[in-house]
Amino acid sequence: MQINSLLAFATVDTIFLLAGALIFGGILGFFVNKFIDKKNFNKNKLTATKVLEEAYSEAKTVKKEAILEAKEEIQQLRSDIDKEVKDRRIEIQKAEDRLVQREEFIDKKELNLDKKTEQIENQKLDIENLKLKLEKEIEEEKEVKLKIIDELEKVSNLKQEDAKQLLIQEITEDARRDSVKFVNEIEEKAKNEAVKKAQNIVSLAIQKCATDVTSETTVSVVSIPNDDMKGRIIGREGRNIRAIESAMGVDLIVDDTPEAITVSCFDPVRREIARLSLEKLILDGRIHPTRIEEIVEKVTKDVDQTIKQAGENAIEEASVFGIHPELVKILGRLKYRTSYGQNCLKHSLETSFLAGLLAAEIGADIKIAKRGGLLHDIGKALDHEVEGTHVSIGVDYAKRYKESQAVIHCIEAHHFAVEFGSVEAVLVQVADAISSSRPGARRETLENYVKRLEKLEQISNSFKGVEKSFAIQAGREVRILVKPNEINDETAHFLAKDIAKKIEDEMEYPGQIKVNVIRESRFSATAK
């Protein structure tokens, strides 16, 4: 009991102590917090004061900078305004100067106008006076004219109307003569233009047709390994060479030419057979009559096949189809035929190309022109075997193998055997002439061409006063330089006509030859 009482008493005291402690602690905490709050307030007050001072200082700095910037901007604006005012003043001064100049110019112009007005007035007075004077002279001239007419009528016993009719008649005759001359000039001009156009067409066709020019002969040379082979070819008592000439139909020329035998024959096919046969015999080494006959027979078959192939290649190259096989073989024989050194098959192909190109230029039948050009010389393949000209032979065989009448006419007319009946026939003849007559195509034509040029210059140089002459444009023009101290302009005109007349009398040439006489005077001086 006591113990519980003591415990109860102790608890009450403890509670009072705890309560007292709590109250003291609360009071103490209150004062401590109040002290702390006051300290913080003072600290915050100091911080705020410092912030205010810094803000005030910064504001003063900003204010100062703003004032400086404003001053600078005001200064810049003032400078810009001064510059603008200055520029305006300069422009105004320039405008004033221009106005002053313009006023001066206008003043001068007014003075000039016043002077011109005065001159015009004076000219008007002069014209009026001149007009009166002319009218007076016209009246006097009329009176004189009437007197002259009266005198003329008395002298000529013709009235004025009759004389007028006579004069009109004479003028009409002169006009008629001039008109005839004018018409002739127009015709001549038309002819020249036609010639130029024809030349242009021909030149275009030649330009488009590019073919090789070859030259061949009537002999073939066969190479042999050594001169001992010549004895073997001749054979005992000449039996081998006789067998060769008999089997091949050629002449063998065995001379001192080292390591070579010449085969001569006007028939190009037989000459080719002989050449190939000899080469095979030389390679084989067995040369006797029997072997010769075997080789010739074999080579003849090979050449026949080659001829057929050449004909087929030719019609394919020319794009001319539907030709009879026999005509194709005959055409192939032209591979071994030459005319003045020109290969006939190549010439026929070239003629076909040219005729087709010319026909295309003028709108003629291209197929007929090409076919006629390809077959125009086909008779030359047989003129060693058949009597007659190559034209008549070609016409006969073309008829035999059912060629069209238009193509037959091209063959028949290309050497003027008959009159031309179609444009295509004319084109074939022209193409034939172009192919065979151009320089280098035929040896004889080239020689004549050079001689013609020499003859032109010779005739030109034979005249007195000629210094030099030059044949140009393939002999279609000759230019003559004369001595200016011996030939004057009038003499030069007559000299050109005299040279042209002499060329006409002494030369034969295709087309026309233009004669140009050039007289040149030169004057020089030396500056010292």
Wavefront OBJ file of the C-alpha trace (Angstrom):
o trace
v 0.000 0.000 0.000
v 2.742 2.335 0.965
v 4.658 1.286 -1.950
v 1.716 2.034 -4.245
v 1.248 5.379 -2.481
v 4.897 6.195 -2.985
v 4.659 5.190 -6.591
v 1.570 7.310 -7.043
v 3.221 10.288 -5.405
v 6.339 9.842 -7.512
v 4.270 9.745 -10.625
v 2.475 12.974 -9.807
v 5.764 14.718 -9.140
v 7.140 13.403 -12.323
v 4.160 14.594 -14.188
v 4.527 18.047 -12.652
v 8.180 18.063 -13.442
v 7.511 17.017 -16.969
v 4.814 19.587 -17.326
v 7.098 22.268 -15.940
v 9.841 21.189 -18.251
v 7.497 21.290 -21.178
v 6.261 24.747 -20.285
v 9.793 26.001 -19.796
v 10.847 24.386 -23.007
v 7.932 25.964 -24.809
v 8.713 29.393 -23.368
v 12.363 28.915 -24.129
v 11.526 27.739 -27.666
v 9.304 30.731 -28.149
v 12.040 33.140 -27.199
v 14.612 31.218 -29.221
v 12.367 31.232 -32.293
v 11.661 34.866 -31.806
v 15.361 35.528 -31.585
v 16.041 33.475 -34.669
v 13.238 35.194 -36.571
v 14.603 38.546 -35.606
v 18.071 37.525 -36.711
v 16.725 36.220 -40.008
v 14.704 39.391 -40.447
v 17.794 41.477 -39.940
v 19.709 39.249 -42.318
v 16.970 39.432 -44.926
v 16.754 43.162 -44.413
v 20.460 43.487 -45.064
v 20.141 41.253 -48.165
v 17.175 43.264 -49.422
v 19.053 46.488 -48.829
v 22.025 45.122 -50.708
v 19.795 43.944 -53.593
v 18.142 47.345 -53.722
v 21.499 49.045 -53.798
v 22.713 46.725 -56.565
v 19.461 47.261 -58.526
v 19.801 50.992 -58.093
v 23.424 50.872 -59.240
v 22.500 48.690 -62.215
v 19.591 50.994 -63.046
v 21.967 53.945 -62.964
v 24.333 52.037 -65.323
v 21.505 51.097 -67.673
v 20.240 54.652 -67.586
v 23.691 55.970 -68.382
v 24.114 53.456 -71.286
v 20.639 54.308 -72.597
v 21.480 58.007 -72.443
v 24.760 57.345 -74.301
v 23.028 55.203 -76.945
v 20.346 57.842 -77.377
v 23.018 60.494 -77.787
v 24.858 58.344 -80.359
v 21.629 57.641 -82.250
v 20.762 61.360 -82.185
v 24.266 62.110 -83.476
v 23.932 59.461 -86.260
v 20.514 60.798 -87.249
v 21.886 64.315 -87.290
v 24.815 63.120 -89.498
v 22.450 61.289 -91.883
v 20.183 64.314 -92.104
v 23.192 66.567 -92.822
v 24.389 64.160 -95.549
v 20.928 63.937 -97.097
v 20.605 67.716 -97.001
v 24.019 67.998 -98.641
v 23.077 65.462 -101.375
v 19.799 67.280 -101.962
v 21.693 70.553 -102.289
v 24.085 68.937 -104.831
v 21.179 67.527 -106.851
v 19.397 70.884 -106.738
v 22.607 72.565 -107.894
v 22.978 70.067 -110.761
v 19.346 70.579 -111.732
v 19.897 74.310 -111.697
v 23.016 73.868 -113.883
v 21.066 71.713 -116.347
v 18.280 74.254 -116.467
v 20.810 76.989 -117.160
v 22.410 74.897 -119.942
v 19.012 74.076 -121.400
v 18.069 77.746 -121.371
v 21.319 78.585 -123.138
v 20.699 75.777 -125.701
v 17.139 77.000 -126.277
v 18.436 80.537 -126.724
v 20.975 79.331 -129.302
v 18.328 77.268 -131.057
v 16.008 80.264 -131.223
v 18.828 82.284 -132.751
v 19.475 79.521 -135.329
v 15.777 79.282 -136.096
v 15.637 83.011 -136.619
v 18.596 82.786 -138.971
v 17.091 79.832 -140.882
v 13.740 81.589 -141.111
v 15.512 84.575 -142.547
v 17.404 82.339 -145.011
v 14.175 80.609 -146.054
v 12.522 83.940 -146.668
v 15.470 84.990 -148.786
v 15.367 81.664 -150.673
v 11.650 82.123 -151.305
v 12.360 85.502 -152.848
v 15.156 83.981 -154.947
v 12.852 81.137 -156.061
v 10.132 83.577 -157.023
v 12.603 85.592 -159.036
v 13.998 82.397 -160.620
v 10.475 81.205 -161.406
v 9.667 84.441 -163.176
v 12.943 84.216 -165.063
v 12.283 80.557 -166.078
v 8.763 81.361 -167.224
v 10.164 84.132 -169.356
v 12.834 81.796 -170.792
v 10.198 79.105 -171.459
v 8.128 81.573 -173.391
v 11.160 82.621 -175.387
v 12.065 78.935 -175.960
v 8.552 78.202 -177.211
v 8.840 81.027 -179.685
v 12.246 79.753 -180.809
v 10.897 76.196 -181.042
v 8.004 77.331 -183.212
v 10.426 79.169 -185.463
v 12.679 76.085 -185.664
v 9.704 73.819 -186.449
v 8.680 76.197 -189.217
v 12.203 76.172 -190.580
v 12.418 72.368 -190.336
v 9.096 71.911 -192.074
v 10.292 74.194 -194.891
v 13.637 72.357 -195.198
v 12.303 68.752 -194.866
v 9.010 69.292 -196.658
v 7.376 67.381 -193.750
v 4.666 68.503 -191.430
v 5.151 68.177 -187.699
v 2.704 65.256 -187.456
v 4.457 63.385 -190.267
v 7.821 63.853 -188.594
v 6.327 62.642 -185.328
v 4.993 59.482 -186.980
v 8.395 58.854 -188.585
v 10.123 59.271 -185.226
v 7.635 56.918 -183.542
v 8.289 54.324 -186.226
v 12.044 54.519 -185.714
v 11.655 54.282 -181.936
v 9.370 51.267 -182.381
v 11.995 49.531 -184.535
v 14.688 50.257 -181.959
v 12.441 48.917 -179.193
v 11.748 45.786 -181.233
v 15.465 45.178 -181.733
v 16.113 45.758 -178.045
v 13.310 43.371 -177.122
v 14.758 40.665 -179.395
v 18.142 41.190 -177.783
v 16.537 41.047 -174.349
v 14.725 37.807 -175.217
v 17.993 36.300 -176.465
v 19.692 37.282 -173.241
v 16.886 35.662 -171.241
v 17.172 32.481 -173.333
v 20.936 32.445 -172.880
v 20.508 32.944 -169.142
v 17.979 30.107 -169.025
v 20.409 27.843 -170.894
v 23.229 28.722 -168.502
v 21.017 28.052 -165.503
v 19.945 24.739 -167.024
v 23.605 23.809 -167.567
v 24.449 24.770 -163.981
v 21.535 22.743 -162.669
v 22.574 19.753 -164.791
v 26.157 20.099 -163.554
v 24.883 20.245 -159.983
v 22.831 17.059 -160.475
v 25.780 15.258 -162.080
v 28.193 16.420 -159.374
v 25.832 15.214 -156.633
v 25.557 11.820 -158.322
v 29.344 11.558 -158.700
v 29.839 12.620 -155.097
v 27.496 9.903 -153.842
v 29.125 7.232 -156.036
v 32.628 6.491 -154.738
v 34.314 3.632 -156.644
v 37.896 2.605 -157.162
v 39.696 3.296 -160.425
v 41.774 0.391 -161.705
v 43.884 -0.062 -164.785
v 44.495 -3.447 -166.412
v 46.440 -4.716 -169.395
v 46.171 -7.472 -172.009
v 49.113 -9.474 -170.670
v 49.657 -11.474 -167.471
v 52.983 -12.308 -165.891
v 53.479 -15.694 -164.206
v 56.286 -15.980 -161.679
v 58.465 -19.086 -161.742
v 60.800 -20.333 -158.995
v 63.911 -20.394 -161.206
v 64.976 -20.138 -164.831
v 65.302 -23.952 -165.133
v 61.486 -24.076 -165.057
v 61.458 -22.240 -168.418
v 63.115 -25.264 -170.064
v 60.587 -27.636 -168.536
v 57.693 -25.463 -169.726
v 59.126 -25.379 -173.258
v 59.706 -29.159 -173.185
v 61.576 -31.364 -175.552
v 61.539 -29.799 -179.002
v 58.906 -27.346 -177.688
v 56.140 -29.927 -177.302
v 55.021 -28.619 -173.856
v 54.758 -24.974 -174.893
v 52.864 -25.979 -178.060
v 50.484 -28.072 -175.979
v 49.965 -25.170 -173.559
v 49.296 -22.637 -176.336
v 46.982 -25.073 -178.130
v 44.991 -26.054 -175.019
v 44.757 -22.521 -173.592
v 44.506 -20.492 -176.811
v 47.173 -17.996 -175.723
v 50.712 -16.968 -176.640
v 53.501 -17.706 -174.152
v 56.461 -15.341 -174.224
v 59.551 -16.959 -172.735
v 62.378 -14.401 -172.899
v 65.325 -13.220 -170.836
v 63.100 -11.774 -168.099
v 64.345 -13.472 -164.945
v 61.941 -15.813 -163.139
v 58.908 -14.748 -165.204
v 56.836 -15.918 -168.181
v 54.429 -13.602 -169.988
v 50.969 -14.767 -171.113
v 49.505 -12.707 -173.969
v 45.933 -12.907 -175.238
v 43.189 -10.426 -176.103
v 40.544 -12.755 -174.659
v 40.784 -12.013 -170.917
v 39.018 -15.240 -169.900
v 41.464 -17.443 -171.799
v 44.355 -15.370 -170.433
v 43.110 -15.914 -166.865
v 42.667 -19.670 -167.476
v 46.215 -19.819 -168.864
v 47.672 -17.921 -165.901
v 45.982 -20.122 -163.307
v 46.837 -23.316 -165.244
v 50.521 -22.371 -165.447
v 50.657 -21.627 -161.728
v 49.107 -25.029 -160.935
v 51.505 -26.821 -163.364
v 54.506 -25.093 -161.791
v 53.363 -26.120 -158.303
v 52.582 -29.677 -159.450
v 55.873 -30.072 -161.300
v 54.468 -32.668 -163.737
v 54.535 -30.792 -167.036
v 53.571 -32.884 -170.076
v 50.767 -32.636 -172.691
v 48.356 -34.981 -170.908
v 48.755 -33.232 -167.559
v 48.414 -29.877 -169.268
v 45.035 -30.855 -170.734
v 43.814 -32.133 -167.333
v 44.845 -28.930 -165.530
v 43.329 -26.665 -168.212
v 40.022 -28.569 -168.053
v 39.887 -28.304 -164.259
v 40.847 -24.605 -164.221
v 38.283 -23.860 -166.939
v 35.533 -25.239 -164.701
v 36.830 -23.201 -161.755
v 36.916 -19.998 -163.837
v 33.385 -20.668 -165.110
v 32.234 -20.944 -161.507
v 34.122 -17.744 -160.652
v 32.480 -15.959 -163.597
v 29.044 -17.070 -162.471
v 29.770 -15.939 -158.912
v 31.067 -12.557 -160.176
v 27.851 -12.017 -162.133
v 25.696 -12.894 -159.124
v 27.732 -10.598 -156.874
v 27.376 -7.776 -159.412
v 23.568 -7.963 -159.626
v 23.363 -8.213 -155.841
v 25.665 -5.199 -155.376
v 23.675 -3.168 -157.909
v 20.350 -4.378 -156.419
v 19.120 -5.386 -159.905
v 17.264 -8.687 -159.718
v 15.321 -10.940 -162.083
v 18.062 -11.161 -164.741
v 18.200 -14.418 -166.759
v 20.917 -16.815 -165.471
v 22.639 -16.833 -168.878
v 22.853 -13.058 -168.859
v 24.277 -13.269 -165.332
v 27.066 -15.549 -166.634
v 27.764 -13.198 -169.544
v 27.856 -10.265 -167.123
v 30.362 -12.139 -164.944
v 32.692 -12.567 -167.956
v 33.177 -8.779 -167.886
v 35.299 -9.308 -164.766
v 38.116 -10.369 -167.102
v 37.379 -7.775 -169.827
v 39.046 -4.380 -169.987
v 38.497 -1.280 -172.125
v 41.420 1.143 -172.346
v 42.706 -0.351 -169.111
v 39.348 0.034 -167.279
v 37.720 -3.116 -165.891
v 34.377 -3.531 -167.697
v 32.490 -5.147 -164.804
v 33.486 -2.366 -162.411
v 32.648 0.167 -165.112
v 29.201 -1.413 -165.584
v 28.548 -1.341 -161.832
v 29.660 2.276 -161.623
v 27.445 3.198 -164.586
v 24.505 1.473 -162.888
v 25.090 3.378 -159.628
v 25.479 6.727 -161.403
v 22.424 6.201 -163.623
v 20.315 5.312 -160.568
v 21.516 8.365 -158.639
v 20.865 10.665 -161.606
v 17.392 9.177 -162.038
v 16.675 9.778 -158.355
v 17.782 13.417 -158.684
v 15.437 14.194 -161.600
v 12.572 11.841 -160.770
v 13.083 9.242 -163.553
v 12.607 5.453 -163.266
v 15.488 4.328 -161.026
v 15.068 0.598 -161.693
v 15.244 0.924 -165.490
v 18.198 3.331 -165.272
v 20.158 0.983 -162.981
v 19.313 -2.125 -165.030
v 20.209 -0.417 -168.306
v 23.473 0.867 -166.816
v 24.450 -2.587 -165.559
v 23.733 -4.322 -168.910
v 24.769 -1.532 -171.326
v 28.214 -3.066 -172.118
v 27.245 -6.741 -171.849
v 28.114 -7.239 -175.526
v 31.805 -6.644 -174.725
v 31.906 -10.026 -172.970
v 31.199 -11.760 -176.307
v 32.710 -9.476 -178.966
v 35.739 -11.821 -179.262
v 33.413 -14.704 -180.143
v 30.488 -13.095 -181.978
v 30.677 -10.788 -184.971
v 29.322 -7.256 -184.639
v 29.696 -4.280 -182.349
v 29.302 -4.736 -178.642
v 26.102 -2.636 -178.862
v 24.435 -4.904 -181.433
v 25.611 -8.030 -179.577
v 24.255 -6.683 -176.289
v 20.880 -5.816 -177.883
v 20.584 -9.303 -179.474
v 21.293 -11.139 -176.223
v 19.015 -8.819 -174.206
v 16.185 -9.599 -176.639
v 16.989 -13.293 -176.559
v 16.681 -13.432 -172.770
v 13.487 -11.339 -172.613
v 14.727 -8.019 -171.207
v 12.189 -5.170 -171.340
v 12.117 -2.809 -174.320
v 13.110 0.117 -172.078
v 16.311 -1.650 -170.970
v 17.084 -2.782 -174.553
v 16.711 0.827 -175.709
v 19.203 1.960 -173.030
v 21.739 -0.579 -174.368
v 21.068 0.399 -177.987
v 21.233 4.180 -177.475
v 24.232 4.537 -175.168
v 26.583 5.009 -178.162
v 24.053 7.040 -180.222
v 23.255 4.083 -182.507
v 19.630 5.231 -182.350
v 17.942 8.411 -181.183
v 17.090 8.649 -177.518
v 13.523 7.618 -176.806
v 13.496 7.853 -173.011
v 15.014 9.833 -170.207
v 16.526 6.667 -168.726
v 18.480 6.025 -171.945
v 19.953 9.528 -171.741
v 20.899 8.954 -168.098
v 22.647 5.667 -168.950
v 24.630 7.407 -171.703
v 25.591 10.239 -169.313
v 26.576 7.809 -166.557
v 28.636 5.784 -169.060
v 30.446 8.957 -170.151
v 31.088 10.061 -166.564
v 32.476 6.674 -165.552
v 34.730 6.298 -168.583
v 35.900 9.890 -169.072
v 36.794 11.044 -165.592
v 40.557 11.546 -165.086
v 42.337 8.326 -164.226
v 39.562 6.006 -165.353
v 41.151 5.389 -168.742
v 44.772 5.934 -169.630
v 44.034 7.407 -173.066
v 41.503 9.898 -171.617
v 44.004 11.060 -169.011
v 46.639 11.657 -171.683
v 44.196 13.598 -173.851
v 43.103 15.568 -170.806
v 46.685 16.672 -170.090
v 47.257 17.501 -173.755
v 44.101 19.610 -173.811
v 45.311 21.654 -170.846
v 48.695 22.173 -172.499
v 47.050 23.168 -175.789
v 44.837 25.716 -173.982
v 47.842 27.416 -172.398
v 49.798 27.233 -175.670
v 47.035 29.005 -177.638
v 46.674 31.668 -174.937
v 50.414 32.348 -174.766
v 50.644 32.732 -178.571
v 48.957 36.175 -178.471
v 51.014 39.343 -178.128
v 50.886 41.030 -174.729
v 50.095 37.827 -172.804
v 52.373 37.384 -169.805
v 51.090 34.083 -168.337
v 48.113 31.762 -168.741
v 46.650 29.070 -166.501
v 44.186 26.328 -167.488
v 41.995 25.621 -164.439
v 38.783 23.770 -163.477
v 39.737 20.669 -165.466
v 40.225 22.732 -168.622
v 36.837 24.467 -168.435
v 38.419 27.869 -167.792
v 41.633 29.606 -168.811
v 42.887 32.673 -166.965
v 45.239 34.969 -168.847
v 47.447 37.613 -167.246
v 48.416 40.369 -169.710
v 51.072 43.091 -169.583
v 49.264 46.297 -168.534
v 51.643 48.567 -170.429
v 50.908 46.756 -173.724
v 47.208 45.834 -173.343
v 44.608 48.427 -172.332
v 41.028 47.728 -171.174
v 39.482 47.852 -174.661
v 42.240 45.705 -176.175
v 41.816 43.195 -173.338
v 38.111 42.832 -174.230
v 38.923 42.043 -177.865
v 41.844 39.793 -176.845
v 39.460 37.563 -174.844
v 37.193 37.192 -177.890
v 40.150 36.441 -180.220
v 41.518 33.745 -177.891
v 38.050 32.168 -177.540
v 37.672 32.149 -181.355
v 41.059 30.478 -181.829
v 40.220 27.850 -179.171
v 36.958 27.085 -181.019
v 38.800 26.712 -184.346
v 41.771 24.631 -183.216
v 40.533 22.442 -180.348
v 37.964 19.757 -179.652
v 36.608 19.739 -176.124
v 33.435 18.852 -174.202
v 31.144 21.629 -172.968
v 32.410 25.204 -172.862
v 35.677 26.942 -172.014
v 35.554 30.308 -170.274
v 38.301 32.792 -171.211
v 39.174 35.344 -168.514
v 41.673 38.092 -169.376
v 43.087 39.838 -166.290
v 44.784 43.225 -166.599
v 46.329 44.471 -163.393
v 48.082 47.800 -162.759
v 50.149 48.322 -159.651
v 51.526 51.607 -158.365
v 54.045 51.880 -155.543
v 56.064 54.527 -153.770
v 58.715 54.472 -151.067
v 58.514 56.588 -147.929
v 61.958 57.823 -146.826
l 1 2 3 4 5 6 7 8 9 10 11 12 13 14 15 16 17 18 19 20 21 22 23 24 25 26 27 28 29 30 31 32 33 34 35 36 37 38 39 40 41 42 43 44 45 46 47 48 49 50 51 52 53 54 55 56 57 58 59 60 61 62 63 64 65 66 67 68 69 70 71 72 73 74 75 76 77 78 79 80 81 82 83 84 85 86 87 88 89 90 91 92 93 94 95 96 97 98 99 100 101 102 103 104 105 106 107 108 109 110 111 112 113 114 115 116 117 118 119 120 121 122 123 124 125 126 127 128 129 130 131 132 133 134 135 136 137 138 139 140 141 142 143 144 145 146 147 148 149 150 151 152 153 154 155 156 157 158 159 160 161 162 163 164 165 166 167 168 169 170 171 172 173 174 175 176 177 178 179 180 181 182 183 184 185 186 187 188 189 190 191 192 193 194 195 196 197 198 199 200 201 202 203 204 205 206 207 208 209 210 211 212 213 214 215 216 217 218 219 220 221 222 223 224 225 226 227 228 229 230 231 232 233 234 235 236 237 238 239 240 241 242 243 244 245 246 247 248 249 250 251 252 253 254 255 256 257 258 259 260 261 262 263 264 265 266 267 268 269 270 271 272 273 274 275 276 277 278 279 280 281 282 283 284 285 286 287 288 289 290 291 292 293 294 295 296 297 298 299 300 301 302 303 304 305 306 307 308 309 310 311 312 313 314 315 316 317 318 319 320 321 322 323 324 325 326 327 328 329 330 331 332 333 334 335 336 337 338 339 340 341 342 343 344 345 346 347 348 349 350 351 352 353 354 355 356 357 358 359 360 361 362 363 364 365 366 367 368 369 370 371 372 373 374 375 376 377 378 379 380 381 382 383 384 385 386 387 388 389 390 391 392 393 394 395 396 397 398 399 400 401 402 403 404 405 406 407 408 409 410 411 412 413 414 415 416 417 418 419 420 421 422 423 424 425 426 427 428 429 430 431 432 433 434 435 436 437 438 439 440 441 442 443 444 445 446 447 448 449 450 451 452 453 454 455 456 457 458 459 460 461 462 463 464 465 466 467 468 469 470 471 472 473 474 475 476 477 478 479 480 481 482 483 484 485 486 487 488 489 490 491 492 493 494 495 496 497 498 499 500 501 502 503 504 505 506 507 508 509 510 511 512 513 514 515 516 517 518 519 520 521 522 523 524 525 526 527 528
